[in-house]
Amino acid sequence: MAATLGLVVAEVFGGILGRSVALLNDAVHNLSDVPALGISYLAMRWAERPADSEKTYGYHRAGTLAAFTNAFVLVLLSLWLGYEAFERFRSPVAVAESWMIWTSVGALAVNGGITLALVRASGDLNLRSIFVHNFGDALSNIAIIAGALIIHATGARWIDPLLGLAIGLLVLWSSIGILRESSHILLEGRPLDLRVEDVARAILTVEGVQEVHDVHLWSLGGGHHALSLHARVPDMHLDECERLLASIKQVAAREFGVEHTTVQLERAGLPAKSGYVMPQPAKK
């Protein structure tokens, strides 16, 4: 993270001194790596904190909230730099190709080194995502170097704002994706890899459960999920209710990775009252 932050500072100075909007946009692109790494570290540390009387579900959404904030700032920065690139199209400015080349060579060394170090990390999803991101950064550095050489050879000043606009659009696209995902979690959205209907059908396989309704499934962030539901069961002894509850929680945890399940048992035969999530109760 320190190397990436140093790279951002170098590209900002290089972009200002070299009058290159492409370098400034690439600095913003690399800046997105810094909060990503920081958020991962923050989420790991905060997720270890136990739930308390104030945060009864724990601190799993700390990283999600930070991701939303950082992505929103990056969207604003990418829009501003896109406007700057557009103004450069209207009024081209002579850039210092040497600053563009040598700053990008240094950036390529950092991003290329990180990429090569992660080549063998294809088995880990998190490390693979960092590999793909840094590989894209390295390609941006190569594009800026090639653009600087073309500007030096042809004098085509529009190359720099074109590169800046392309990198800005890449930052905007990735930031909007983070905004969409983080806002979905903050708005109590269901985990995207799970379906409410599948959960209801799985709960119905538990012996004694005759109907399931009012199923609510949401993400706490960081891969932690929660579930609440109403289940109609026949009259039974309290010991049997405890066994049935344990079975429902076991199914939710084993098949869907749900760590926190709340179940309200109701006597079968009563009028069904369905919630917003399941307008029709699931029955056997």
N, C-alpha and C positions, 0 to 999 in steps of 0.2 A: 504494500500500500504506500510506503514511503517513496519507493521508486516511481510509482505512478504519479504521486503528487508532485514530485520533483520534475517529472516529465511535463506535467500540466503547466507549471511555472515557466519552464524553459520554452514551451510552445507559445505561451502568452507573450513573453518578451520577444521571441522570434517573430511572432505575427505582428506585433506593434512596430518593432524596428525594421522588419522587412516589408511592412505595409501589405501583408498577405491575409486576406479574409479566410482563405483555405486553412492556414495554420491556426487561426483563432477558432474556427469551427472544429478543427480536429482537437484543439485543447479542450473544448466543451465536451467533445465525444469521449476523450480520455477522462475528463472530470467525472463522467457518469460511472466510471469504474471505481472511483474513490468511495462514494457513498454506498455502492453495491457491496464492496468489501467491508466497509464499516458497519453497514446494516447487518450483514451476515454475522459479524463478530458480536454486535450489540444483541441481536436476536438470540445467539447462543448463550450469552451471559445472562440476559434477562429471563430467558426461558427456564433457567435453572432456579430462579427465585420461586419459592413456594407461594401458593395462593394465600391471601390474608383477608382480613375483614373488609378491606377497601376494594381489592381486586380479587373477587371470589373465584374467577376463572384463571387467575394467574396473569402473567405478563406476556403471553404468546403474541399479542398483537402490537407490541412495541416496535418490532421490525417492520410490520406492515404499515403502521402509521408513518414511520420515518421514510419508507419507500415511497408512499404517496406524496409526502412533502417534497422529497428530492426530485421526483419525477415531474411534479408541477413546476418547480423552479427551472428544470432543464427544458421543459416545453416553452416557457417564457424566453429563456436564453436562445433556444434554437430559432424561435420566431424573430427575435431581434437581429440575430446574425443573418438570418435569411433575408431580412429587410436590407441589411448592410450589403449583402451580396447583390441584391437587386439594384441598389444604388450604384454599385461598382459597374454593373452592366451599362447603366445610363451614363456614368461618368468614369471611364476606366482610369485607374491609377497605376503608375509604374511601380512594380514591385522589385525588391532586391532578391534576385534569384539565389544568390549565395546563401542568404539567411534561410530561405525556404529549403534549400538542399541540405545544408549542414544540420539544421534543427531537425529535419525529418530523418536524416541518417541516424542521429542520436536516438530519436523516438523509435525508429525501426529496430535499433539494437536492443532497446528495452523490451518492446512488444514481441520482437522475434525471439529473444531469450526466454521470456515467459512462455511463449507458445511452444518452443522446443522442449522446455522443461515439463510441459503437460501432455506431450504426445502420447505417453504411455498411460495416461489417466482416463482412457476411454470407458473403463468399467464403472467409474464414479460419475453420477449424473451432475453433481454440483461442479466438480472439476472439469467435466466435459463442457459445461456451459461457459466457464471461464476461458477454456481453450478456444471455443468458437468466437467468443467476444474479442479476445486478444488477437486471434487470427484476422478478424475483420479490421482491427486497429492497424495491424501490420500492412494489410492491403491498402488502407488509407494512406499510410506513410509512403508506400511505393508509388501510389497515384500522385501524391504531391511532388515527389522527386521527379517523376516523369513529366508532370506538368511544368515544373520549374525549368527542366531542360528544354521543353518545347517552347516555352516563353523566351528563353535565352536564344534559341535558334531562330525563331520566327518573329518574335516581338508581339505575339498575339496575347494582349493583356486580358482578354475575356476568359482565358483558361483558368485564371485564379478564382474569379467569382463563380465560375461554373463548378469547379471543384468544391468551393465553399458551400454552394447551394446543395450539392449532392450529399456532402457530409452532414449538413444541417438537416436535410430530410431524413437521413439515416438516424440521427439523434432523436428527431421528432417522432419517427415511427416507433422506435424502441421505447421512448418515454411514454407515449400514449398506451402502449401495451402494458407497461407497468402500472399506469394510472387505472386502466380498466380492471386489471387483476386485483390490485390493492383495494380499490373502491368496492369491488364485488365482495371482498372479505369483510370490509368495514361495514357494509350494509347487510351483514348477516346472510350473505348468499350461500347456497349449498355448494359443497365441494364439486368442482367441475367434472371430476371423474366418477361421481356417484349419482344415482338416480333414485328419487323417492320411491318410485314404484318397485324397483328392485329390492330396496330395503324392506318395504311392506311385505312383499312376497316371501322374503327370507324369514321374517318374523313369524309369518303364518305357518311355517314348517315346524315351529316349536310345538310340541305336544301340549294341548290344552288351550291354545290360542285359537279362537273362533273368528275373530274380526279385528282389524287394525284400522284406526283412523287418527285424524289430527297429528299426522306425522310431520315433524319439523326437523330438518337436517341443516346444519350450518358449520362453517369453518371458524376455528379460533385463531388461525394463522400458524405458520410453521409446520404444516402437516398435521395439526391437531384438530380433530373433529368432535362435534357434539350432536346428540340425537335426543329428541323427546317424542313420545307417542302415547296413545291410549290403546289398550288392548282389552277386548271383551273375553271373559273366561267364565266357565260354569262355576257354580258354588263348590268351594273346596276348602280344606283345612288350611290354616295359616302356614303350616310347614310346606304344604304343596305350593302355596303362593310364592314362598321364598325360593323354592326349587325352580319354579317357572320364571321368576324374575332373573335368577342367575343364568338360566338358559338363554333368555332373550339378550342379556348383556354379552354373553359369550358369543352368540351368533353375530351380533353387531361388531364386536371387536375382531373376531376371526375373519369374517368375510368382507368387512368394510373398513377396518382400521379405526373404528369409533372408540375413543377412550372414555367418553363421558355420556352415559345413557340414562335418561330419566323415563320411567314407565309409570303410567297411571292405569291400574287395573279396574275394570268395570264389570259388573255382573251381566252375563249374556242374556239377551231377551229384552233389554231396555231399549227405548227409542234411540236410534243413532243420531248423533250430532257431529257433523263433519266440519272441519276447519277450512281455511283458505287453501291449504296445501293439497288436501285430498277431498275434493267435493263429493266423491263417492267412496264410502268405506271399502276397504279390501276384505273380501270374505273368502272362506274356503269353499 
